[in-house]
Amino acid sequence: MSQILKVVITDYDYGDVDVERPVIEGAGFELVAAQCKSEEELIEVAHDADAVICQYARVGEKTINTFTNCRLIARYGIGVDIVDVEAATRRNILVTNIPSYCVDEVADHAMAMLLACIRKLQTYNEASRAGIWRWQAAQPIHRMRGRTMGLLAFGKIARTIAERAKPFGVQLIAYDPYVAEEDFVPYSVTPVSFDELIEQVDYLMIQVPLTPETEGMIGEKELKKMKPTSVLINTSRGPLVDNDALYRALKEGWISAAGIDDTVEEPAKKKDWKPDNPLFQLDNIIITPHSAYYSEESIHEARLRASEEVVRVLSGNPPLSPVNRVKLADGSYSRAS
């Protein structure tokens, strides 16, 4: 009798694995659901796994080098910054993601954050609850129409943000050196250089993947170049923005407000996190707990698609969303370059 293949979920905050279990066990595989918060815990539970699915737990080179059977590392989300893709590729381990499952949710979240910052809803809410019933409580507020929105990166989510922003009458510019100029045209977006983007924006919308090159790409130098009335929105990874510099920018008035969906320490990846980031002390920033991707529908889709990708690959079929190029069981190669 052939050995049953083992699938390990490294960590999850969904409360259960009731979506994954019928897909994976229904295909005849064993499912092990863990809550790994350290590399040692991950190695212990997953060293002999045939596939792993990960949410927040980092799957680094040390862990990957302990894998004895692993064919696939599947991410529940879009970004693969928690996986050492190069180390996986060297071991001929496939890495997959889910590239378009929460596009609408993140675009909606980014626009909601922006509108809340521009209209100073937090200030009005706190003042009203304190018995201050005055429109002047949040003065000054400026009209959106005619302002400039800058998109840092111009992938699927940024394009969806552009579609949502256009009816507000903003001028749209974007910086993305990996996108052809003609691809900006259907969205009425003008491509600009990075420096032009930083200097011209009234609203900066960040949608950049986290890589060693992009980590900390918005720091003191960039924030000081922005208009003092500008608003920064980051619904991508926390470490893209230098939080110490952002604190000073908001405290000293280099920019007027910010909305971020994750802080630099990425609390969901910490075992014992405490809100000691100084940004939590400010009243001109909105911070959400890495929830921009969330809706009931998007969560279900991510869990289902990651599980189906595991079954597809372990059954000897090519993946739908490969991140790296490795040799597959049938002798072919994944499509990613």
C-alpha positions as CSV (number, residue, x, y, z in Angstrom):
1,M,0.0,0.0,0.0
2,S,1.4,3.4,-0.9
3,Q,2.0,5.9,1.8
4,I,-0.7,8.6,2.3
5,L,0.7,12.0,1.3
6,K,0.8,14.6,4.1
7,V,-0.4,18.2,3.8
8,V,0.5,20.6,6.6
9,I,-1.3,24.0,7.2
10,T,1.5,25.9,9.0
11,D,-0.8,28.4,10.6
12,Y,-4.3,29.9,10.2
13,D,-6.5,32.4,12.0
14,Y,-9.8,31.3,10.5
15,G,-10.9,29.4,13.6
16,D,-11.1,26.0,11.8
17,V,-10.0,24.2,8.7
18,D,-13.5,23.1,7.6
19,V,-13.0,24.5,4.1
20,E,-9.7,22.8,3.5
21,R,-10.4,19.5,5.1
22,P,-13.0,18.1,2.7
23,V,-10.9,19.1,-0.3
24,I,-7.6,17.7,0.9
25,E,-8.9,14.6,2.8
26,G,-11.5,14.0,0.0
27,A,-8.6,13.6,-2.4
28,G,-7.1,10.9,-0.1
29,F,-4.4,13.0,1.6
30,E,-3.7,13.5,5.3
31,L,-4.3,17.0,6.7
32,V,-2.3,18.3,9.7
33,A,-3.5,21.8,10.9
34,A,-0.8,23.5,13.0
35,Q,-0.3,27.0,14.6
36,C,3.4,27.5,14.1
37,K,4.9,30.8,15.4
38,S,8.6,29.9,15.1
39,E,10.9,28.2,12.7
40,E,11.5,25.4,15.1
41,E,7.8,24.6,15.5
42,L,7.4,24.6,11.7
43,I,10.3,22.3,11.1
44,E,9.0,19.8,13.7
45,V,5.6,19.5,12.2
46,A,6.3,19.9,8.5
47,H,9.8,18.5,7.8
48,D,8.2,15.4,6.2
49,A,5.2,17.1,4.6
50,D,4.5,16.6,0.9
51,A,2.9,20.0,0.7
52,V,2.4,23.0,3.0
53,I,-0.1,25.8,3.0
54,C,1.0,29.0,4.9
55,Q,-0.8,32.1,6.0
56,Y,1.6,34.1,8.2
57,A,4.4,31.6,9.2
58,R,7.6,32.3,7.4
59,V,8.9,29.3,5.4
60,G,12.6,30.2,5.1
61,E,15.7,28.6,3.8
62,K,16.5,26.7,7.0
63,T,13.0,25.2,7.1
64,I,13.0,24.4,3.4
65,N,16.3,22.6,3.7
66,T,14.8,20.2,6.2
67,F,11.9,19.2,3.9
68,T,12.4,15.6,2.8
69,N,9.3,15.1,0.6
70,C,7.8,18.6,-0.1
71,R,6.7,19.3,-3.6
72,L,4.6,22.5,-2.9
73,I,4.4,25.6,-0.7
74,A,1.1,27.2,-1.3
75,R,0.3,30.7,0.0
76,Y,-3.2,31.6,1.1
77,G,-2.7,35.1,-0.3
78,I,-1.1,37.1,-3.0
79,G,2.3,38.1,-1.5
80,V,5.0,35.5,-1.2
81,D,7.4,37.5,0.9
82,I,7.1,35.0,3.8
83,V,8.5,32.2,1.5
84,D,12.2,32.0,0.5
85,V,11.3,31.4,-3.2
86,E,14.9,31.1,-4.3
87,A,15.6,28.4,-1.7
88,A,12.4,26.5,-2.7
89,T,13.4,26.7,-6.4
90,R,16.9,25.3,-5.6
91,R,15.1,22.3,-4.0
92,N,12.7,22.0,-7.0
93,I,9.8,22.9,-4.7
94,L,6.9,24.7,-6.3
95,V,5.6,27.9,-4.8
96,T,2.1,29.1,-5.6
97,N,-0.1,32.0,-4.6
98,I,-3.6,33.3,-5.3
99,P,-3.0,36.4,-7.4
100,S,-6.5,37.9,-7.7
101,Y,-8.7,36.7,-4.9
102,C,-9.2,39.9,-2.9
103,V,-8.7,42.7,-5.5
104,D,-12.1,44.3,-4.8
105,E,-11.7,44.1,-1.1
106,V,-8.3,45.8,-0.9
107,A,-9.4,48.5,-3.4
108,D,-12.5,49.2,-1.3
109,H,-10.5,49.3,1.9
110,A,-7.9,51.7,0.4
111,M,-10.7,54.0,-0.8
112,A,-12.5,53.8,2.5
113,M,-9.3,54.7,4.4
114,L,-8.6,57.6,2.1
115,L,-12.2,59.0,2.4
116,A,-12.1,58.6,6.2
117,C,-8.8,60.5,6.3
118,I,-9.9,63.3,3.9
119,R,-13.2,63.8,5.6
120,K,-11.6,63.4,9.1
121,L,-14.3,61.0,10.2
122,Q,-12.4,59.9,13.3
123,T,-12.1,63.5,14.5
124,Y,-15.8,64.2,13.9
125,N,-16.9,61.0,15.6
126,E,-14.8,61.6,18.7
127,A,-15.9,65.2,19.0
128,S,-19.5,64.4,18.5
129,R,-19.4,61.6,21.2
130,A,-17.7,64.2,23.5
131,G,-20.6,66.6,23.0
132,I,-18.9,68.9,20.5
133,W,-21.4,69.3,17.7
134,R,-19.5,71.6,15.4
135,W,-18.4,71.3,11.8
136,Q,-15.4,73.3,12.7
137,A,-14.2,70.4,14.9
138,A,-12.3,68.9,12.0
139,Q,-11.3,72.1,10.2
140,P,-9.7,72.3,7.6
141,I,-11.1,69.8,5.1
142,H,-10.5,70.2,1.4
143,R,-12.4,69.1,-1.7
144,M,-11.2,65.9,-3.5
145,R,-12.1,67.0,-7.0
146,G,-9.1,68.3,-8.8
147,R,-6.6,66.8,-6.4
148,T,-3.9,64.3,-7.6
149,M,-3.9,60.7,-6.6
150,G,-0.7,58.8,-7.1
151,L,-0.5,55.0,-7.4
152,L,2.8,53.4,-6.3
153,A,2.7,50.3,-8.5
154,F,0.1,49.6,-11.1
155,G,-1.0,46.0,-10.8
156,K,-4.5,44.6,-10.5
157,I,-5.4,46.2,-7.2
158,A,-4.0,49.6,-8.1
159,R,-6.0,49.5,-11.4
160,T,-9.1,48.7,-9.4
161,I,-8.4,51.6,-7.1
162,A,-8.1,53.9,-10.1
163,E,-11.5,52.8,-11.4
164,R,-13.0,53.6,-8.0
165,A,-11.2,56.9,-7.7
166,K,-12.0,58.3,-11.1
167,P,-15.6,59.4,-10.3
168,F,-14.3,61.5,-7.4
169,G,-12.7,63.8,-10.0
170,V,-9.1,63.3,-9.0
171,Q,-6.2,63.4,-11.4
172,L,-4.5,60.0,-11.6
173,I,-0.7,59.4,-11.9
174,A,1.3,56.2,-11.2
175,Y,4.8,54.9,-11.0
176,D,5.5,51.4,-12.0
177,P,8.7,50.7,-14.1
178,Y,7.4,47.2,-15.0
179,V,4.3,48.3,-16.8
180,A,4.2,49.4,-20.4
181,E,3.0,53.0,-21.0
182,E,0.1,51.9,-23.1
183,D,-1.3,49.9,-20.2
184,F,-2.0,53.1,-18.2
185,V,-4.1,54.6,-21.0
186,P,-7.4,52.7,-20.5
187,Y,-7.5,53.9,-16.8
188,S,-6.8,57.6,-17.7
189,V,-3.6,57.3,-15.6
190,T,-0.4,59.3,-16.4
191,P,2.9,57.4,-15.8
192,V,5.5,59.4,-14.0
193,S,8.9,58.9,-12.3
194,F,9.1,57.9,-8.7
195,D,10.3,61.4,-7.7
196,E,7.5,63.1,-9.6
197,L,5.0,60.8,-8.0
198,I,6.2,61.6,-4.5
199,E,6.3,65.4,-5.1
200,Q,3.0,65.8,-6.9
201,V,0.6,63.6,-5.0
202,D,-2.1,64.8,-2.7
203,Y,-3.0,61.2,-2.0
204,L,-0.4,58.4,-2.2
205,M,-1.8,54.9,-2.6
206,I,0.8,52.2,-2.0
207,Q,0.3,48.8,-3.6
208,V,3.9,47.5,-3.9
209,P,4.9,43.8,-3.2
210,L,7.4,43.5,-0.4
211,T,10.9,42.5,-1.5
212,P,14.4,43.3,-0.3
213,E,14.4,46.2,-2.8
214,T,11.1,47.7,-1.7
215,E,11.4,47.4,2.1
216,G,11.5,50.9,3.6
217,M,11.0,52.5,0.2
218,I,9.0,55.3,1.8
219,G,11.2,56.8,4.4
220,E,12.2,60.3,5.7
221,K,13.5,61.5,2.4
222,E,10.3,60.7,0.5
223,L,7.9,61.9,3.3
224,K,9.7,65.2,3.5
225,K,9.2,65.7,-0.3
226,M,5.4,65.2,0.0
227,K,3.0,68.1,0.4
228,P,2.1,68.9,4.0
229,T,-1.6,68.4,3.1
230,S,-1.0,65.0,1.5
231,V,-2.4,61.7,2.7
232,L,-0.6,58.3,2.6
233,I,-2.5,55.1,2.3
234,N,-0.7,51.7,2.5
235,T,-2.9,48.6,2.0
236,S,0.1,46.5,1.1
237,R,2.8,45.2,3.5
238,G,3.8,47.2,6.6
239,P,7.6,47.2,6.1
240,L,7.3,49.2,2.8
241,V,7.0,52.3,5.0
242,D,9.6,53.3,7.6
243,N,7.3,53.6,10.6
244,D,9.7,55.9,12.6
245,A,9.8,58.3,9.7
246,L,6.0,58.1,9.3
247,Y,5.5,58.9,13.0
248,R,7.7,62.0,12.7
249,A,5.9,63.0,9.4
250,L,2.5,62.8,11.1
251,K,3.7,64.3,14.4
252,E,5.6,67.2,12.8
253,G,3.3,67.9,9.9
254,W,5.3,66.8,6.9
255,I,2.1,65.1,5.8
256,S,-1.5,65.5,7.1
257,A,-2.8,62.0,7.6
258,A,-2.2,58.3,6.9
259,G,-4.1,55.0,6.7
260,I,-2.1,51.8,7.0
261,D,-3.3,48.2,7.0
262,D,-0.2,46.8,8.7
263,T,2.6,48.2,10.8
264,V,6.3,47.5,10.2
265,E,6.5,44.8,12.8
266,E,3.6,42.9,11.1
267,P,1.8,41.8,14.3
268,A,0.1,38.8,12.8
269,K,3.5,37.2,12.4
270,K,4.5,37.8,16.1
271,K,3.9,35.3,18.9
272,D,3.5,37.9,21.7
273,W,2.7,41.3,20.1
274,K,2.0,44.4,22.0
275,P,0.9,47.8,20.5
276,D,4.1,49.6,21.4
277,N,4.6,51.1,17.9
278,P,4.4,55.0,18.5
279,L,2.0,55.3,15.5
280,F,-0.7,54.0,17.8
281,Q,-0.4,57.2,19.9
282,L,-1.4,59.5,17.0
283,D,-4.9,60.6,16.1
284,N,-4.2,61.5,12.5
285,I,-3.6,57.9,11.4
286,I,-6.0,55.0,10.8
287,I,-4.5,51.5,11.5
288,T,-6.3,48.3,10.6
289,P,-5.1,44.8,11.5
290,H,-4.0,43.6,8.1
291,S,-7.7,43.2,7.2
292,A,-7.9,44.9,3.8
293,Y,-8.2,41.5,2.0
294,Y,-11.1,40.4,4.2
295,S,-14.6,39.7,3.3
296,E,-16.4,36.4,4.0
297,E,-16.3,35.7,0.3
298,S,-12.6,36.4,-0.2
299,I,-11.6,34.3,2.9
300,H,-13.6,31.3,1.6
301,E,-12.1,31.8,-1.9
302,A,-8.5,31.9,-0.6
303,R,-8.9,28.8,1.5
304,L,-10.7,26.8,-1.2
305,R,-8.2,27.8,-4.0
306,A,-5.1,27.1,-1.9
307,S,-6.5,23.6,-1.0
308,E,-7.4,22.9,-4.6
309,E,-3.9,23.9,-5.8
310,V,-2.4,21.4,-3.3
311,V,-4.7,18.6,-4.6
312,R,-4.0,19.5,-8.2
313,V,-0.2,19.4,-7.7
314,L,0.0,16.3,-5.5
315,S,-2.3,14.5,-8.0
316,G,0.4,15.1,-10.7
317,N,-1.3,18.1,-12.5
318,P,0.2,21.5,-13.2
319,P,-0.6,24.4,-10.9
320,L,-2.8,27.3,-11.9
321,S,-0.7,30.0,-10.2
322,P,3.0,29.1,-10.0
323,V,5.4,31.7,-8.7
324,N,8.6,29.9,-9.6
325,R,9.8,27.7,-12.4
326,V,10.5,24.1,-11.3
327,K,10.2,20.6,-12.9
328,L,6.9,19.0,-12.2
329,A,6.0,15.4,-11.6
330,D,5.0,14.8,-15.2
331,G,8.4,16.1,-16.5
332,S,7.0,19.5,-17.6
333,Y,7.9,22.9,-16.0
334,S,5.7,25.4,-14.2
335,R,4.8,28.4,-16.3
336,A,6.5,31.0,-14.1
337,S,9.8,32.3,-15.4
